């Protein structure tokens, strides 16, 4: 049974995908493409490159936690806004914000198929972190 698009994206980003290659296969389409504008420049990644980056995360981080602030779906298109928080191997007792992301994914056959992502290095300024709270 395949997941609804919104559920697929949410479960992927909430998972420990970086520790378990099977999780990536569960949520990412084998023909997946990710077009990523990062603070380091533009990257076009296929399924294998996404798996490779995930393996690298395991080498640097004791843990990786996702804080999702927005999750919107329109048919097979899902938009997610989140911050990754990490504990490094060198300092496993302190969790720090790593980066802020916005990603838009097309879901095909119950898996994430084509993504467009923008990221920026995080900081811990209160204004920035408070922007994740809904307006009252």
Backbone as a ProteinNet text record, in pm:
[ID]
protein_1_A
[PRIMARY]
XXXXXXXXXXXXXXXXXXXXXXXXXXXXXXXXXXXXXXXXXXXXXXXXXXXXXXXXXXXXXXXXXXXXXXXXXXXXXXXXXXXXXXXXXXXXXXXXXXXXXXXXXXXXXXXXXXXXXXXXXXXXXXXXXXXXXXXX
[TERTIARY]
85	0	89.5	65.9	150.2	95.3	185.8	150.5	92.6	11.5	-33.2	88.8	91.7	208.9	256	164.8	203.5	264.6	205.1	254.2	392.4	413.4	541.7	653.6	634.6	737.4	761.5	654.6	668.1	743.4	707.4	772	919.1	951.2	1090.9	1175.6	1133.8	1213.7	1215.7	1116.4	1113	1188.4	1231.6	1298.4	1448.1	1512	1658.2	1717.4	1670.7	1712.5	1863.9	1931.8	2076.5	2150.3	2083.2	2144.8	2105.4	1997.7	1943.4	1910.8	1993	1967.7	1831.8	1781.1	1650.5	1539.3	1555.2	1456.1	1452.6	1569	1573.5	1498.4	1521.6	1452.6	1301.4	1262.2	1119.1	1045.5	1110.9	1043.4	1086.4	1202.3	1255.2	1238.9	1182.9	1162.8	1299.6	1314.7	1445.1	1494.2	1405.1	1443.7	1439.3	1449.2	1438.3	1546.4	1507.8	1601.2	1575.2	1682.8	1672.6	1754.1	1687.9	1752.5	1767.2	1889.8	1915.8	1999.6	1942.2	2014.8	2055.7	2184.7	2235.7	2323.6	2365.5	2456.5	2591.2	2619	2743.4	2726.8	2604.8	2581.6	2473.1	2458.1	2354.1	2404.7	2316.2	2347.6	2227.5	2254.2	2150.5	2189.7	2102.8	2132.6	2031.1	2080.9	1995.1	1983.9	1916.1	1893.5	2024.4	2124.1	2249	2323	2323.8	2391.4	2323.3	2192.8	2120.3	2159.1	2169.2	2213.5	2354.9	2442.6	2581.4	2592	2514.8	2515.1	2463.8	2362.6	2307.7	2412.2	2492.5	2598.8	2701.1	2730.8	2827	2775.2	2644.4	2586.8	2617	2611.5	2637.4	2779	2872.8	3012.2	3036.1	2953.2	2975	2885.5	2768.1	2669.5	2627.4	2623.8	2573.1	2422.1	2356.3	2212.2	2174.8	2062.1	2006.2	1856.8	1807.3	1664.7	1602.3	1483.5	1411.6	1301.4	1298.4	1189.9	1110.5	993.6	909.4	816.8	818.3	728.4	609.4	627.4	519.4	520.7	402.8	387.9	256.5	267.2	150.3	144.2	25	10	-98.4	-74.2	-170.9	-157.8	-246	-236.6	-110	-28.6	95.4	215.3	192	298.9	294.1	412	420.8	533.6	503.5	603.6	628.4	756.4	795.1	898.6	883.7	982.5	1030	1161.9	1214.6	1355.5	1399.1	1536.9	1592.8	1716.5	1788.3	1867.8	1856.1	1936	2027.4	2152.6	2249.2	2325.2	2371.3	2472.1	2591.2	2705.2	2823.4	2890.1	2972.3	3050.7	3142.4	3198.6	3291.8	3223.5	3095.8	3024.8	2882.3	2866.6	2735.1	2638.1	2684.2	2595.8	2525.2	2563.6	2504.1	2437.7	2309.7	2236.2	2236.1	2272.5	2282.7	2201.5	2144.2	2077.1	2182.2	2159.7	2254.9	2214	2088.8	2044.7	1892.7	1845	1702.3	1676.8	1564.5	1531.3	1386.9	1365.2	1231.8	1246	1159.4	1163.6	1023.2	1016.4	891.5	914.7	833.2	848.3	724.7	746.7	641.6	650.4	539.1	535	472.3	541.1	495.8	504.3	400	395.5	420.2	374.6	387.9	526.8	615.1	751.8	791.1	887.4	936.4	1013.2	967.8	1017.5	1104.3	1050.2	1125.7	1115.8	1233.3	1235.5	1313.7	1267.1	1335.9	1355.1	1479.7	1512.4	1603.6	1578.5	1663.3	1704.4	1832.9	1879.9	1975.2	1983.9	2073.6	2125.1	2251.4	2310	2227.2	2204.1	2121.6	2204.9	2135.8	2194	2091.3	2128.6	2035.8	1978	1966.3	1905.9	1758.4	1709.4	1569.6	1469.9	1497.7	1405.1	1394.4	1505.6	1506.3	1432.7	1462.8	1398.3	1251.3	1217.4	1077.5	993.7	1058.3	982	914.1	950.9	888.5	757.8	731.1	608.1	495	375.5	262.6	224.2	177.7	131.3	2	-15.9	-139.9	-232.7
-118.3	0	124.6	212.1	331.6	442.5	529.2	639.3	755.6	834.5	960.7	1051.8	1143.8	1229.1	1302.6	1365.7	1442.3	1351.3	1235.6	1140.3	1086.6	1062.7	1012.6	1111.3	1237.8	1339.7	1358.5	1367.6	1386.7	1270	1148.2	1031.1	1022.2	1058.3	1054.7	1149.7	1275.5	1374.1	1349.6	1280	1248.6	1120.4	1049.1	919.9	936.4	825.1	819.1	771.6	830.4	788.9	788.7	878.6	890.9	772.5	697.1	580.3	448.5	451.5	327.5	342.3	285.7	294.4	237.5	140.7	83.6	187.5	278.6	384.3	474.6	504.9	587.5	517.6	388.6	313.4	308.5	312.9	307.3	434.3	549.5	676.3	746.9	712.6	781.6	694.2	750.9	681.3	645.3	529.3	491	585.3	661.4	759.1	902	914.3	1045.8	1142.2	1268.6	1377.8	1487.7	1547.2	1659.6	1775.2	1887.7	2010.1	2098.6	2116.5	2176	2301.9	2413.7	2540.1	2556.1	2535.7	2546.7	2669.9	2700.9	2813.8	2787	2661.4	2625.3	2620.6	2647	2644.7	2546.2	2527	2439.9	2296.8	2201.3	2059.1	1988.6	1904	1815.2	1674.9	1612.3	1481.5	1378.3	1260.2	1146.8	1060	949.2	858.9	821.8	777.9	731.2	844	964	1077.1	1115.3	1103	1131.1	1026	900.2	794.6	821.9	866.2	893.5	1007.1	1113.6	1225.7	1178.2	1094.4	1042.4	963.7	884.3	807.3	901.6	1011.8	1108.9	1172.6	1192.7	1250.1	1162.9	1032.7	939.7	953.7	988.7	1001.9	1126.9	1228.8	1356.4	1379.4	1317.2	1351.3	1231.8	1254.8	1156.8	1142.3	1256.4	1254.7	1369.9	1351.8	1451.4	1454.1	1569.3	1582.4	1688	1659	1750.7	1819.7	1952	2031.5	2091.2	2032.7	2075.4	2187.2	2298.4	2408.4	2417.2	2374.5	2381.2	2253.6	2203.6	2086.8	2103.6	2131	2161.5	2067.4	2023.9	1933.8	1985	1966.1	1996.4	1885.4	1787.5	1672.3	1593.4	1575	1498.4	1586.2	1715.5	1809.4	1840.6	1833.8	1857.4	1957	2056	2153.7	2136.5	2135.3	2119.2	2225.7	2285.9	2382.2	2325.2	2319	2255.4	2303.2	2273.1	2295.6	2162	2135	2019.6	2064.8	1987.9	2006.5	1885.5	1908.9	1799.2	1797.6	1678	1657.5	1598.4	1663	1615.9	1502.1	1427.9	1320.2	1378.4	1496.4	1559.8	1616.4	1653.1	1715.4	1659.4	1533.7	1470.4	1520.5	1605.1	1653.8	1784	1845.9	1974.9	1963.6	1998	1998.3	2139.5	2150.2	2280.2	2281.3	2397.9	2405.7	2400.5	2315.9	2302.8	2387.5	2371.2	2442.1	2449.4	2553.2	2570.4	2528	2461.8	2410.5	2440.9	2458	2450.8	2358.6	2258.3	2163.1	2144.1	2128.1	2097.2	1965.3	1866.7	1734.3	1694.5	1637.1	1567.1	1421.2	1363.4	1224.3	1142.2	1034.3	947.4	803.7	728.4	587.4	574.1	672.1	667.2	698.3	752.7	784.6	923	981.9	1114.9	1103.5	1177.5	1160.2	1277.4	1396.5	1512.2	1622.3	1667.9	1767.5	1891.3	2002.9	2131.8	2180.9	2208.1	2238.2	2360	2440.4	2555.9	2542.9	2567.2	2558.9	2673.7	2702.8	2807.2	2764.6	2793.9	2760.6	2824.5	2749.2	2796.9	2875.2	2957.3	3020.3	3006.1	3043.3	3024.4	3155.7	3255.1	3381.2	3357.2	3417.5	3395.2	3432.1	3539.9	3581	3473.3	3412.7	3310.5	3186.1	3139.2	3019.1	3044.2	3164.6	3196.4	3203.7	3221.8	3229.4	3096.4	2992.2	2862.1	2850.2	2944.3	2939	3003.2	2944.5	3004.1	3139.4	3229.2	3360	3344.4	3434.1	3428.6	3538.8
0	0	0	-94.7	-102.3	-12.8	28	116.8	37.7	103.6	44.5	33.2	-65.5	-86	39.3	110.3	229.8	336.2	355.3	454.6	415.4	286.1	237.7	269.9	237	259.8	409	485.5	629.9	694.3	659.2	719.4	679.4	554.5	512.9	596.1	605.6	677.8	828.3	880.3	1023.5	1056.6	955.3	976.1	1000.8	1028.1	1040.2	907.6	797.1	662.9	645.8	714.8	699.7	761.9	846.6	910.2	842.4	764.8	710.7	562.1	473.9	329.5	287.9	362.8	329.7	344.7	439.3	457.9	335.5	279.7	159.4	46.7	29.2	-76.1	-53.5	71.2	104.1	59.5	70.9	44.7	-84.1	-138.9	-255.3	-380.1	-482.9	-610.2	-669.3	-731.1	-786.6	-896.4	-957.3	-1059.5	-1004.5	-875	-809.9	-857.7	-863	-890.3	-788.8	-740	-648.1	-703.8	-724.5	-770.8	-647.7	-600.5	-469.9	-483.3	-441.1	-430.5	-285.1	-258.8	-122.4	-111.1	9.3	28.1	-38.1	-72.7	-141.7	-293.1	-343.5	-487.1	-525.9	-658.2	-712.9	-726.6	-694.6	-708.2	-771.4	-868.3	-922	-880.3	-802.6	-745.4	-792	-824.2	-852.1	-728.1	-742.6	-630.3	-561.1	-638.6	-578.5	-507.4	-565.4	-500.5	-369.3	-363.6	-239.3	-133.9	-175.7	-83.7	-33.7	-124	-86.9	15	-5.3	90.1	225.8	224.6	349.8	427.8	358.1	424.3	488.7	422.7	475.8	605	614.5	736.6	857.9	839.7	949.3	1003.6	916.8	958.4	1042.8	1025.7	1094.4	1215.1	1215.2	1316.5	1400.5	1530.2	1625.3	1608.3	1584.7	1559.9	1467.9	1400.2	1309.6	1336.3	1378.4	1411.4	1321.1	1273.6	1186.4	1265.1	1256.1	1315.3	1200	1171.4	1059.6	1107.4	1033.3	1067.5	973.2	848.5	749.8	666.4	636.9	551.7	476.1	347	265.5	146.8	110.6	-3.3	-96.8	-226.3	-331.3	-434.7	-426	-514.8	-487.1	-592.3	-575.9	-542.8	-516.3	-482	-332.8	-267.4	-123	-96.6	-14.5	27.3	175.9	213.1	352.7	387.1	502.7	556.2	689.6	706.9	827.9	857	979	1021.3	1068	1027.8	1081.5	1203	1310.9	1431.4	1443.2	1478.3	1483.3	1614.9	1648.4	1752.3	1680.2	1691.6	1620.1	1695.8	1624.2	1684.8	1792.4	1763	1856.4	1980.9	1966.6	2078.3	2086.2	2128.1	2126	2232.7	2324.3	2430.1	2394.6	2282.9	2245	2108.8	2103.6	1977.1	1920	1792.2	1726.9	1598.2	1562.7	1432.6	1321.1	1221.1	1110.8	990.9	944.1	824.8	820.8	751.5	724.5	580.2	557.2	424.6	388.4	260.9	202	82.4	74.8	-36.4	-90.8	-221.4	-290.1	-363.3	-332.4	-392.4	-471.1	-588.4	-660.3	-616.8	-578	-535.4	-648	-684.9	-794	-745.2	-768	-724.8	-574.5	-496.1	-351.1	-299.5	-386.9	-345	-396.5	-328.3	-365.3	-495.8	-598.6	-733.7	-781.4	-777	-823.7	-719.5	-672	-565.9	-604.2	-551.5	-563.5	-421.5	-384.7	-245.7	-238.3	-136.1	-105.8	40	67.2	205.4	234.7	362.4	410.5	547	571.8	701.7	813	918	1029.5	1128.8	1201.2	1318.6	1429.5	1549.2	1660.8	1711.1	1622.4	1665.5	1696.9	1803.7	1843.3	1733.1	1659.1	1553.2	1445.1	1413.5	1311	1358.2	1476.3	1527.6	1558.8	1603.3	1631	1504.5	1389.5	1264.4	1232.9	1303.6	1282.8	1360.6	1449.9	1526.7	1449	1449.5	1377.6	1439.1	1353.7	1399.9	1476.7	1575.8	1655.7	1613.1
[MASK]
++++++++++++++++++++++++++++++++++++++++++++++++++++++++++++++++++++++++++++++++++++++++++++++++++++++++++++++++++++++++++++++++++++++++

